[in-house]
Amino acid sequence: MTTAETFARYVLPTYGRYPLVPVRGEGVRVWDDAGKSYLDFCMGIAVCSLGHCHPRLVKAIQEQAGTLMHVSNLFQIPQQAELARVIVEDFVKLPGKVFFSNSGAEANDGLIKTARRFGHAKRQACGAARYEVLTFSQSFHGRTLGSMAATGQTKIQEGFDPLLPGFRYLPFNDLAALEAAVRPETVAILLEPVQGEGGVNLATPEFVRGIAALCKRRDLLLFFDEVQAGFGRLGEPMAWRALAPEVVPDGISWAKGMGGGFPIGAFWVSDRTIDADGKTLTSLMNPGSHGSTYGGNPLGCAASLAVLGTISGDDLPANARNQEARIRAAVSTWNSPALAELRGLGLLLGFVLNSEKIPASEGKTPAQVVVAHLMDQGMLTVPAGPHAVRWLPPLNVTDAEVDEALAIMRRTLDALAPCS
């Protein structure tokens, strides 16, 4: 029985899977079951931030797996304490505390629960709790019932109603619409610095600053979903600082690249005081308010410590900035009729396609058409909505690897939509 036949018989069909069967990875490359090599600019959708099987990550997992893999969060796990310290002191650089989960959706659920707790502590004038979280059209925050309800995409939610109440979706980068939408029951605003799944839509600095000011005026919590964009991918250790470094958030969620391939997520909550009695925001999430069986276990934290230590020690955010500049300089010379725009920041980039030159075909969106052709040419990428092809290479990608990817991308686009 082939792998495809085994999937068809035993695995729920919740993914539209490509026929590729990867069996080995090293650095920026993977090999399939037929021995073909691929340049991987998908990286598990921004997960393998150091590439495949980075020696430091492999060693950390091997050593910790031979020492202690898992104990209950009822005990004090030294690797978890150290990872929280590194995140707070070396990356966020603001007083606060961290909760560890297994995924970004779970981390966003934790932020939503924090908002609900805050809404009970800081109520409406009538005495009712505040509960509403404002998010944005084309956002993506996960597929659990809570994070799905926060996601501003109907296609994600279809067939799962009734959704968890307490969310509204507003136009992205429209501050006037956001200001007009705040109601007495509103308690928080949640946004991605870059909407990765929604088409690589970058929040403007003015929008982020305006949200921060609105949150201060209306006593709302400001949350950043950095699941895809965090820990160096936008060219800064924290994604929001690449847009508006002076802004001070109340909460941040992460996952994906913080484990380099090992499943781990987290959210940070500010230690700021929220009332005249000196109560802190972090104190609202007290014992029993939240939990995770596997979150923050020794093995996951050892893996993340190795990844974050490499990102920081090797200054990989600087490489993300440098490679973005090289990519933009090269693409600006292409004059390709297939390419409408290059969006994004750092190493979260979206090649926006001209749908007149590359139309949908045989049930595939223009982005899916290009991704399939790139795979045939030995390069792995991923769509971002119907019209954008997303590049998510490892943060330590080299000049030579970027140049190879650019050559494949240009050759593919020229073949699909030659210059007239």
TORKOL-4160 file (C-alpha; in steps of 0.2 Angstrom, whole numbers, padded with zeros to 4 digits, m for minus):
420
<pt num="1" X="0000" Y="0000" Z="0000"/>
<pt num="2" X="0007" Y="0017" Z="m0005"/>
<pt num="3" X="0008" Y="0032" Z="0007"/>
<pt num="4" X="m0006" Y="0040" Z="m0002"/>
<pt num="5" X="m0017" Y="0024" Z="m0001"/>
<pt num="6" X="m0014" Y="0023" Z="0018"/>
<pt num="7" X="m0019" Y="0041" Z="0020"/>
<pt num="8" X="m0035" Y="0038" Z="0010"/>
<pt num="9" X="m0039" Y="0023" Z="0021"/>
<pt num="10" X="m0034" Y="0029" Z="0038"/>
<pt num="11" X="m0032" Y="0048" Z="0040"/>
<pt num="12" X="m0046" Y="0061" Z="0041"/>
<pt num="13" X="m0046" Y="0071" Z="0025"/>
<pt num="14" X="m0044" Y="0088" Z="0034"/>
<pt num="15" X="m0030" Y="0094" Z="0023"/>
<pt num="16" X="m0029" Y="0096" Z="0004"/>
<pt num="17" X="m0012" Y="0087" Z="0003"/>
<pt num="18" X="0001" Y="0088" Z="m0011"/>
<pt num="19" X="0007" Y="0071" Z="m0018"/>
<pt num="20" X="0025" Y="0075" Z="m0011"/>
<pt num="21" X="0031" Y="0062" Z="0002"/>
<pt num="22" X="0046" Y="0070" Z="0011"/>
<pt num="23" X="0057" Y="0058" Z="0021"/>
<pt num="24" X="0073" Y="0067" Z="0025"/>
<pt num="25" X="0078" Y="0085" Z="0028"/>
<pt num="26" X="0094" Y="0095" Z="0031"/>
<pt num="27" X="0096" Y="0114" Z="0031"/>
<pt num="28" X="0086" Y="0122" Z="0018"/>
<pt num="29" X="0083" Y="0105" Z="0008"/>
<pt num="30" X="0071" Y="0090" Z="0009"/>
<pt num="31" X="0071" Y="0074" Z="0000"/>
<pt num="32" X="0056" Y="0064" Z="m0006"/>
<pt num="33" X="0053" Y="0045" Z="m0006"/>
<pt num="34" X="0060" Y="0045" Z="m0024"/>
<pt num="35" X="0076" Y="0054" Z="m0019"/>
<pt num="36" X="0072" Y="0070" Z="m0027"/>
<pt num="37" X="0079" Y="0086" Z="m0018"/>
<pt num="38" X="0068" Y="0101" Z="m0015"/>
<pt num="39" X="0073" Y="0119" Z="m0009"/>
<pt num="40" X="0061" Y="0122" Z="0005"/>
<pt num="41" X="0055" Y="0139" Z="0007"/>
<pt num="42" X="0039" Y="0134" Z="0016"/>
<pt num="43" X="0048" Y="0126" Z="0031"/>
<pt num="44" X="0033" Y="0118" Z="0039"/>
<pt num="45" X="0024" Y="0135" Z="0036"/>
<pt num="46" X="0037" Y="0146" Z="0046"/>
<pt num="47" X="0040" Y="0132" Z="0059"/>
<pt num="48" X="0058" Y="0126" Z="0055"/>
<pt num="49" X="0066" Y="0143" Z="0059"/>
<pt num="50" X="0084" Y="0136" Z="0058"/>
<pt num="51" X="0081" Y="0124" Z="0044"/>
<pt num="52" X="0079" Y="0105" Z="0045"/>
<pt num="53" X="0089" Y="0096" Z="0058"/>
<pt num="54" X="0100" Y="0110" Z="0064"/>
<pt num="55" X="0114" Y="0102" Z="0074"/>
<pt num="56" X="0111" Y="0112" Z="0090"/>
<pt num="57" X="0092" Y="0108" Z="0090"/>
<pt num="58" X="0095" Y="0090" Z="0087"/>
<pt num="59" X="0108" Y="0089" Z="0101"/>
<pt num="60" X="0097" Y="0098" Z="0113"/>
<pt num="61" X="0082" Y="0086" Z="0110"/>
<pt num="62" X="0093" Y="0070" Z="0110"/>
<pt num="63" X="0101" Y="0075" Z="0127"/>
<pt num="64" X="0085" Y="0080" Z="0135"/>
<pt num="65" X="0076" Y="0065" Z="0129"/>
<pt num="66" X="0089" Y="0054" Z="0137"/>
<pt num="67" X="0087" Y="0064" Z="0154"/>
<pt num="68" X="0069" Y="0069" Z="0157"/>
<pt num="69" X="0056" Y="0071" Z="0144"/>
<pt num="70" X="0040" Y="0075" Z="0153"/>
<pt num="71" X="0034" Y="0079" Z="0171"/>
<pt num="72" X="0018" Y="0087" Z="0177"/>
<pt num="73" X="0016" Y="0106" Z="0178"/>
<pt num="74" X="0012" Y="0103" Z="0196"/>
<pt num="75" X="0031" Y="0103" Z="0198"/>
<pt num="76" X="0044" Y="0116" Z="0195"/>
<pt num="77" X="0052" Y="0113" Z="0178"/>
<pt num="78" X="0069" Y="0121" Z="0177"/>
<pt num="79" X="0069" Y="0122" Z="0158"/>
<pt num="80" X="0052" Y="0130" Z="0158"/>
<pt num="81" X="0058" Y="0143" Z="0170"/>
<pt num="82" X="0073" Y="0147" Z="0160"/>
<pt num="83" X="0064" Y="0148" Z="0144"/>
<pt num="84" X="0052" Y="0160" Z="0151"/>
<pt num="85" X="0066" Y="0171" Z="0158"/>
<pt num="86" X="0074" Y="0171" Z="0140"/>
<pt num="87" X="0058" Y="0176" Z="0132"/>
<pt num="88" X="0054" Y="0190" Z="0144"/>
<pt num="89" X="0072" Y="0197" Z="0146"/>
<pt num="90" X="0080" Y="0194" Z="0129"/>
<pt num="91" X="0065" Y="0195" Z="0117"/>
<pt num="92" X="0050" Y="0204" Z="0124"/>
<pt num="93" X="0061" Y="0215" Z="0136"/>
<pt num="94" X="0045" Y="0221" Z="0146"/>
<pt num="95" X="0040" Y="0215" Z="0163"/>
<pt num="96" X="0028" Y="0200" Z="0162"/>
<pt num="97" X="0025" Y="0182" Z="0163"/>
<pt num="98" X="0023" Y="0167" Z="0151"/>
<pt num="99" X="0012" Y="0152" Z="0149"/>
<pt num="100" X="0017" Y="0137" Z="0138"/>
<pt num="101" X="0006" Y="0128" Z="0127"/>
<pt num="102" X="0008" Y="0116" Z="0112"/>
<pt num="103" X="0002" Y="0127" Z="0098"/>
<pt num="104" X="m0003" Y="0144" Z="0092"/>
<pt num="105" X="m0021" Y="0141" Z="0093"/>
<pt num="106" X="m0020" Y="0136" Z="0111"/>
<pt num="107" X="m0009" Y="0152" Z="0114"/>
<pt num="108" X="m0022" Y="0163" Z="0107"/>
<pt num="109" X="m0036" Y="0154" Z="0117"/>
<pt num="110" X="m0025" Y="0159" Z="0132"/>
<pt num="111" X="m0025" Y="0177" Z="0127"/>
<pt num="112" X="m0044" Y="0176" Z="0124"/>
<pt num="113" X="m0046" Y="0169" Z="0142"/>
<pt num="114" X="m0035" Y="0183" Z="0149"/>
<pt num="115" X="m0046" Y="0196" Z="0140"/>
<pt num="116" X="m0062" Y="0188" Z="0148"/>
<pt num="117" X="m0054" Y="0188" Z="0165"/>
<pt num="118" X="m0049" Y="0207" Z="0163"/>
<pt num="119" X="m0067" Y="0210" Z="0158"/>
<pt num="120" X="m0073" Y="0203" Z="0174"/>
<pt num="121" X="m0060" Y="0213" Z="0184"/>
<pt num="122" X="m0064" Y="0230" Z="0174"/>
<pt num="123" X="m0082" Y="0230" Z="0171"/>
<pt num="124" X="m0094" Y="0241" Z="0161"/>
<pt num="125" X="m0102" Y="0256" Z="0169"/>
<pt num="126" X="m0118" Y="0246" Z="0171"/>
<pt num="127" X="m0109" Y="0232" Z="0181"/>
<pt num="128" X="m0109" Y="0219" Z="0167"/>
<pt num="129" X="m0093" Y="0210" Z="0162"/>
<pt num="130" X="m0084" Y="0216" Z="0147"/>
<pt num="131" X="m0080" Y="0201" Z="0135"/>
<pt num="132" X="m0079" Y="0207" Z="0116"/>
<pt num="133" X="m0063" Y="0205" Z="0107"/>
<pt num="134" X="m0061" Y="0214" Z="0091"/>
<pt num="135" X="m0051" Y="0206" Z="0077"/>
<pt num="136" X="m0049" Y="0209" Z="0058"/>
<pt num="137" X="m0055" Y="0203" Z="0041"/>
<pt num="138" X="m0044" Y="0190" Z="0034"/>
<pt num="139" X="m0035" Y="0187" Z="0050"/>
<pt num="140" X="m0031" Y="0169" Z="0056"/>
<pt num="141" X="m0029" Y="0164" Z="0074"/>
<pt num="142" X="m0031" Y="0145" Z="0074"/>
<pt num="143" X="m0044" Y="0132" Z="0072"/>
<pt num="144" X="m0050" Y="0128" Z="0090"/>
<pt num="145" X="m0067" Y="0134" Z="0094"/>
<pt num="146" X="m0060" Y="0149" Z="0103"/>
<pt num="147" X="m0047" Y="0154" Z="0090"/>
<pt num="148" X="m0058" Y="0150" Z="0075"/>
<pt num="149" X="m0071" Y="0162" Z="0082"/>
<pt num="150" X="m0058" Y="0175" Z="0083"/>
<pt num="151" X="m0053" Y="0172" Z="0065"/>
<pt num="152" X="m0060" Y="0184" Z="0052"/>
<pt num="153" X="m0062" Y="0172" Z="0038"/>
<pt num="154" X="m0079" Y="0164" Z="0034"/>
<pt num="155" X="m0072" Y="0149" Z="0025"/>
<pt num="156" X="m0063" Y="0144" Z="0041"/>
<pt num="157" X="m0079" Y="0144" Z="0051"/>
<pt num="158" X="m0092" Y="0137" Z="0039"/>
<pt num="159" X="m0101" Y="0122" Z="0046"/>
<pt num="160" X="m0095" Y="0124" Z="0064"/>
<pt num="161" X="m0109" Y="0136" Z="0071"/>
<pt num="162" X="m0114" Y="0142" Z="0083"/>
<pt num="163" X="m0097" Y="0150" Z="0086"/>
<pt num="164" X="m0091" Y="0156" Z="0102"/>
<pt num="165" X="m0099" Y="0173" Z="0104"/>
<pt num="166" X="m0089" Y="0189" Z="0108"/>
<pt num="167" X="m0080" Y="0193" Z="0092"/>
<pt num="168" X="m0082" Y="0206" Z="0078"/>
<pt num="169" X="m0071" Y="0207" Z="0063"/>
<pt num="170" X="m0066" Y="0225" Z="0056"/>
<pt num="171" X="m0057" Y="0231" Z="0041"/>
<pt num="172" X="m0038" Y="0229" Z="0042"/>
<pt num="173" X="m0028" Y="0245" Z="0043"/>
<pt num="174" X="m0044" Y="0256" Z="0045"/>
<pt num="175" X="m0042" Y="0265" Z="0061"/>
<pt num="176" X="m0058" Y="0275" Z="0059"/>
<pt num="177" X="m0068" Y="0260" Z="0057"/>
<pt num="178" X="m0060" Y="0252" Z="0073"/>
<pt num="179" X="m0063" Y="0268" Z="0084"/>
<pt num="180" X="m0081" Y="0268" Z="0079"/>
<pt num="181" X="m0083" Y="0250" Z="0083"/>
<pt num="182" X="m0078" Y="0250" Z="0101"/>
<pt num="183" X="m0093" Y="0247" Z="0112"/>
<pt num="184" X="m0095" Y="0246" Z="0131"/>
<pt num="185" X="m0093" Y="0227" Z="0131"/>
<pt num="186" X="m0077" Y="0228" Z="0121"/>
<pt num="187" X="m0062" Y="0222" Z="0131"/>
<pt num="188" X="m0047" Y="0219" Z="0119"/>
<pt num="189" X="m0040" Y="0220" Z="0102"/>
<pt num="190" X="m0031" Y="0206" Z="0094"/>
<pt num="191" X="m0021" Y="0208" Z="0078"/>
<pt num="192" X="m0007" Y="0200" Z="0068"/>
<pt num="193" X="0008" Y="0212" Z="0063"/>
<pt num="194" X="0007" Y="0203" Z="0046"/>
<pt num="195" X="m0008" Y="0193" Z="0041"/>
<pt num="196" X="0001" Y="0177" Z="0035"/>
<pt num="197" X="m0014" Y="0166" Z="0030"/>
<pt num="198" X="m0024" Y="0181" Z="0024"/>
<pt num="199" X="m0013" Y="0186" Z="0010"/>
<pt num="200" X="0003" Y="0193" Z="0018"/>
<pt num="201" X="m0006" Y="0209" Z="0023"/>
<pt num="202" X="0006" Y="0221" Z="0033"/>
<pt num="203" X="m0001" Y="0232" Z="0047"/>
<pt num="204" X="0004" Y="0250" Z="0044"/>
<pt num="205" X="0014" Y="0258" Z="0058"/>
<pt num="206" X="0001" Y="0271" Z="0059"/>
<pt num="207" X="m0013" Y="0258" Z="0062"/>
<pt num="208" X="m0003" Y="0249" Z="0076"/>
<pt num="209" X="0001" Y="0266" Z="0085"/>
<pt num="210" X="m0017" Y="0271" Z="0083"/>
<pt num="211" X="m0023" Y="0255" Z="0091"/>
<pt num="212" X="m0011" Y="0257" Z="0105"/>
<pt num="213" X="m0018" Y="0274" Z="0108"/>
<pt num="214" X="m0036" Y="0269" Z="0107"/>
<pt num="215" X="m0033" Y="0255" Z="0120"/>
<pt num="216" X="m0026" Y="0267" Z="0132"/>
<pt num="217" X="m0040" Y="0279" Z="0130"/>
<pt num="218" X="m0054" Y="0265" Z="0132"/>
<pt num="219" X="m0045" Y="0254" Z="0144"/>
<pt num="220" X="m0044" Y="0239" Z="0132"/>
<pt num="221" X="m0030" Y="0226" Z="0131"/>
<pt num="222" X="m0019" Y="0226" Z="0116"/>
<pt num="223" X="m0014" Y="0208" Z="0110"/>
<pt num="224" X="m0002" Y="0204" Z="0096"/>
<pt num="225" X="m0003" Y="0187" Z="0087"/>
<pt num="226" X="0015" Y="0183" Z="0083"/>
<pt num="227" X="0012" Y="0165" Z="0080"/>
<pt num="228" X="0019" Y="0166" Z="0062"/>
<pt num="229" X="0029" Y="0182" Z="0062"/>
<pt num="230" X="0038" Y="0181" Z="0079"/>
<pt num="231" X="0055" Y="0178" Z="0085"/>
<pt num="232" X="0065" Y="0186" Z="0071"/>
<pt num="233" X="0055" Y="0182" Z="0055"/>
<pt num="234" X="0051" Y="0201" Z="0052"/>
<pt num="235" X="0069" Y="0206" Z="0055"/>
<pt num="236" X="0066" Y="0210" Z="0074"/>
<pt num="237" X="0066" Y="0199" Z="0089"/>
<pt num="238" X="0048" Y="0203" Z="0092"/>
<pt num="239" X="0037" Y="0206" Z="0076"/>
<pt num="240" X="0027" Y="0221" Z="0083"/>
<pt num="241" X="0044" Y="0231" Z="0085"/>
<pt num="242" X="0047" Y="0230" Z="0067"/>
<pt num="243" X="0032" Y="0241" Z="0064"/>
<pt num="244" X="0030" Y="0252" Z="0080"/>
<pt num="245" X="0044" Y="0249" Z="0092"/>
<pt num="246" X="0038" Y="0261" Z="0105"/>
<pt num="247" X="0021" Y="0252" Z="0107"/>
<pt num="248" X="0019" Y="0242" Z="0123"/>
<pt num="249" X="0007" Y="0227" Z="0121"/>
<pt num="250" X="m0003" Y="0218" Z="0135"/>
<pt num="251" X="m0001" Y="0201" Z="0128"/>
<pt num="252" X="0008" Y="0191" Z="0114"/>
<pt num="253" X="0006" Y="0174" Z="0107"/>
<pt num="254" X="0019" Y="0163" Z="0098"/>
<pt num="255" X="0022" Y="0145" Z="0092"/>
<pt num="256" X="0028" Y="0139" Z="0075"/>
<pt num="257" X="0046" Y="0145" Z="0074"/>
<pt num="258" X="0050" Y="0145" Z="0093"/>
<pt num="259" X="0052" Y="0126" Z="0093"/>
<pt num="260" X="0061" Y="0124" Z="0076"/>
<pt num="261" X="0050" Y="0109" Z="0072"/>
<pt num="262" X="0046" Y="0103" Z="0090"/>
<pt num="263" X="0028" Y="0107" Z="0095"/>
<pt num="264" X="0028" Y="0122" Z="0107"/>
<pt num="265" X="0018" Y="0138" Z="0109"/>
<pt num="266" X="0017" Y="0151" Z="0122"/>
<pt num="267" X="0009" Y="0168" Z="0127"/>
<pt num="268" X="0015" Y="0182" Z="0137"/>
<pt num="269" X="0005" Y="0194" Z="0148"/>
<pt num="270" X="0011" Y="0210" Z="0155"/>
<pt num="271" X="0014" Y="0213" Z="0173"/>
<pt num="272" X="0007" Y="0231" Z="0172"/>
<pt num="273" X="m0005" Y="0236" Z="0186"/>
<pt num="274" X="m0023" Y="0238" Z="0181"/>
<pt num="275" X="m0031" Y="0247" Z="0196"/>
<pt num="276" X="m0027" Y="0259" Z="0211"/>
<pt num="277" X="m0024" Y="0244" Z="0222"/>
<pt num="278" X="m0009" Y="0238" Z="0212"/>
<pt num="279" X="m0017" Y="0222" Z="0205"/>
<pt num="280" X="m0007" Y="0216" Z="0190"/>
<pt num="281" X="m0014" Y="0209" Z="0174"/>
<pt num="282" X="m0004" Y="0193" Z="0176"/>
<pt num="283" X="m0012" Y="0190" Z="0193"/>
<pt num="284" X="m0029" Y="0188" Z="0185"/>
<pt num="285" X="m0023" Y="0171" Z="0178"/>
<pt num="286" X="m0021" Y="0163" Z="0195"/>
<pt num="287" X="m0020" Y="0144" Z="0199"/>
<pt num="288" X="m0034" Y="0134" Z="0191"/>
<pt num="289" X="m0038" Y="0147" Z="0178"/>
<pt num="290" X="m0028" Y="0139" Z="0163"/>
<pt num="291" X="m0018" Y="0123" Z="0160"/>
<pt num="292" X="m0010" Y="0112" Z="0148"/>
<pt num="293" X="m0004" Y="0094" Z="0151"/>
<pt num="294" X="0011" Y="0094" Z="0139"/>
<pt num="295" X="0014" Y="0113" Z="0138"/>
<pt num="296" X="0031" Y="0118" Z="0144"/>
<pt num="297" X="0038" Y="0101" Z="0147"/>
<pt num="298" X="0057" Y="0098" Z="0148"/>
<pt num="299" X="0059" Y="0091" Z="0131"/>
<pt num="300" X="0049" Y="0105" Z="0122"/>
<pt num="301" X="0058" Y="0119" Z="0132"/>
<pt num="302" X="0075" Y="0112" Z="0129"/>
<pt num="303" X="0071" Y="0112" Z="0110"/>
<pt num="304" X="0065" Y="0130" Z="0111"/>
<pt num="305" X="0080" Y="0136" Z="0121"/>
<pt num="306" X="0091" Y="0129" Z="0108"/>
<pt num="307" X="0081" Y="0138" Z="0094"/>
<pt num="308" X="0080" Y="0155" Z="0103"/>
<pt num="309" X="0098" Y="0154" Z="0108"/>
<pt num="310" X="0103" Y="0152" Z="0090"/>
<pt num="311" X="0092" Y="0166" Z="0084"/>
<pt num="312" X="0098" Y="0178" Z="0097"/>
<pt num="313" X="0117" Y="0172" Z="0097"/>
<pt num="314" X="0118" Y="0172" Z="0078"/>
<pt num="315" X="0108" Y="0188" Z="0076"/>
<pt num="316" X="0097" Y="0180" Z="0063"/>
<pt num="317" X="0084" Y="0194" Z="0063"/>
<pt num="318" X="0098" Y="0204" Z="0055"/>
<pt num="319" X="0099" Y="0191" Z="0041"/>
<pt num="320" X="0081" Y="0191" Z="0039"/>
<pt num="321" X="0082" Y="0210" Z="0035"/>
<pt num="322" X="0097" Y="0208" Z="0024"/>
<pt num="323" X="0089" Y="0194" Z="0014"/>
<pt num="324" X="0073" Y="0204" Z="0012"/>
<pt num="325" X="0083" Y="0218" Z="0004"/>
<pt num="326" X="0092" Y="0206" Z="m0008"/>
<pt num="327" X="0075" Y="0198" Z="m0013"/>
<pt num="328" X="0067" Y="0215" Z="m0016"/>
<pt num="329" X="0082" Y="0222" Z="m0026"/>
<pt num="330" X="0081" Y="0206" Z="m0037"/>
<pt num="331" X="0062" Y="0206" Z="m0040"/>
<pt num="332" X="0062" Y="0225" Z="m0044"/>
<pt num="333" X="0072" Y="0220" Z="m0060"/>
<pt num="334" X="0061" Y="0207" Z="m0066"/>
<pt num="335" X="0047" Y="0216" Z="m0074"/>
<pt num="336" X="0036" Y="0201" Z="m0074"/>
<pt num="337" X="0018" Y="0202" Z="m0080"/>
<pt num="338" X="0014" Y="0188" Z="m0068"/>
<pt num="339" X="0019" Y="0198" Z="m0053"/>
<pt num="340" X="0008" Y="0212" Z="m0046"/>
<pt num="341" X="0017" Y="0216" Z="m0030"/>
<pt num="342" X="0029" Y="0209" Z="m0017"/>
<pt num="343" X="0022" Y="0211" Z="0000"/>
<pt num="344" X="0027" Y="0208" Z="0018"/>
<pt num="345" X="0043" Y="0211" Z="0029"/>
<pt num="346" X="0058" Y="0201" Z="0033"/>
<pt num="347" X="0057" Y="0183" Z="0028"/>
<pt num="348" X="0038" Y="0183" Z="0028"/>
<pt num="349" X="0035" Y="0188" Z="0010"/>
<pt num="350" X="0020" Y="0187" Z="m0002"/>
<pt num="351" X="0022" Y="0186" Z="m0021"/>
<pt num="352" X="0005" Y="0193" Z="m0026"/>
<pt num="353" X="0000" Y="0187" Z="m0043"/>
<pt num="354" X="m0008" Y="0195" Z="m0058"/>
<pt num="355" X="m0024" Y="0184" Z="m0059"/>
<pt num="356" X="m0026" Y="0190" Z="m0077"/>
<pt num="357" X="m0010" Y="0183" Z="m0082"/>
<pt num="358" X="m0011" Y="0167" Z="m0071"/>
<pt num="359" X="m0029" Y="0163" Z="m0069"/>
<pt num="360" X="m0037" Y="0150" Z="m0058"/>
<pt num="361" X="m0036" Y="0133" Z="m0067"/>
<pt num="362" X="m0045" Y="0116" Z="m0064"/>
<pt num="363" X="m0051" Y="0121" Z="m0047"/>
<pt num="364" X="m0035" Y="0128" Z="m0041"/>
<pt num="365" X="m0032" Y="0146" Z="m0036"/>
<pt num="366" X="m0018" Y="0156" Z="m0045"/>
<pt num="367" X="m0007" Y="0154" Z="m0030"/>
<pt num="368" X="m0010" Y="0135" Z="m0030"/>
<pt num="369" X="m0006" Y="0134" Z="m0049"/>
<pt num="370" X="0011" Y="0143" Z="m0046"/>
<pt num="371" X="0015" Y="0133" Z="m0030"/>
<pt num="372" X="0012" Y="0116" Z="m0040"/>
<pt num="373" X="0023" Y="0122" Z="m0054"/>
<pt num="374" X="0037" Y="0128" Z="m0041"/>
<pt num="375" X="0036" Y="0110" Z="m0034"/>
<pt num="376" X="0039" Y="0103" Z="m0051"/>
<pt num="377" X="0054" Y="0114" Z="m0052"/>
<pt num="378" X="0061" Y="0108" Z="m0035"/>
<pt num="379" X="0055" Y="0122" Z="m0024"/>
<pt num="380" X="0043" Y="0121" Z="m0010"/>
<pt num="381" X="0032" Y="0136" Z="m0006"/>
<pt num="382" X="0014" Y="0139" Z="0001"/>
<pt num="383" X="m0001" Y="0149" Z="m0004"/>
<pt num="384" X="m0007" Y="0164" Z="0006"/>
<pt num="385" X="m0025" Y="0166" Z="0001"/>
<pt num="386" X="m0030" Y="0164" Z="m0018"/>
<pt num="387" X="m0018" Y="0176" Z="m0026"/>
<pt num="388" X="m0001" Y="0176" Z="m0016"/>
<pt num="389" X="0013" Y="0164" Z="m0015"/>
<pt num="390" X="0022" Y="0165" Z="0002"/>
<pt num="391" X="0040" Y="0163" Z="0005"/>
<pt num="392" X="0045" Y="0157" Z="0023"/>
<pt num="393" X="0063" Y="0151" Z="0022"/>
<pt num="394" X="0073" Y="0148" Z="0037"/>
<pt num="395" X="0080" Y="0163" Z="0046"/>
<pt num="396" X="0098" Y="0157" Z="0043"/>
<pt num="397" X="0095" Y="0155" Z="0024"/>
<pt num="398" X="0111" Y="0160" Z="0014"/>
<pt num="399" X="0114" Y="0172" Z="m0001"/>
<pt num="400" X="0117" Y="0157" Z="m0012"/>
<pt num="401" X="0100" Y="0148" Z="m0007"/>
<pt num="402" X="0090" Y="0164" Z="m0009"/>
<pt num="403" X="0098" Y="0167" Z="m0026"/>
<pt num="404" X="0093" Y="0149" Z="m0031"/>
<pt num="405" X="0075" Y="0152" Z="m0025"/>
<pt num="406" X="0074" Y="0168" Z="m0035"/>
<pt num="407" X="0080" Y="0160" Z="m0051"/>
<pt num="408" X="0067" Y="0146" Z="m0049"/>
<pt num="409" X="0053" Y="0158" Z="m0045"/>
<pt num="410" X="0058" Y="0169" Z="m0060"/>
<pt num="411" X="0059" Y="0155" Z="m0072"/>
<pt num="412" X="0042" Y="0148" Z="m0066"/>
<pt num="413" X="0033" Y="0164" Z="m0068"/>
<pt num="414" X="0041" Y="0168" Z="m0085"/>
<pt num="415" X="0035" Y="0151" Z="m0091"/>
<pt num="416" X="0017" Y="0153" Z="m0085"/>
<pt num="417" X="0016" Y="0171" Z="m0091"/>
<pt num="418" X="0029" Y="0176" Z="m0103"/>
<pt num="419" X="0033" Y="0194" Z="m0108"/>
<pt num="420" X="0024" Y="0199" Z="m0123"/>
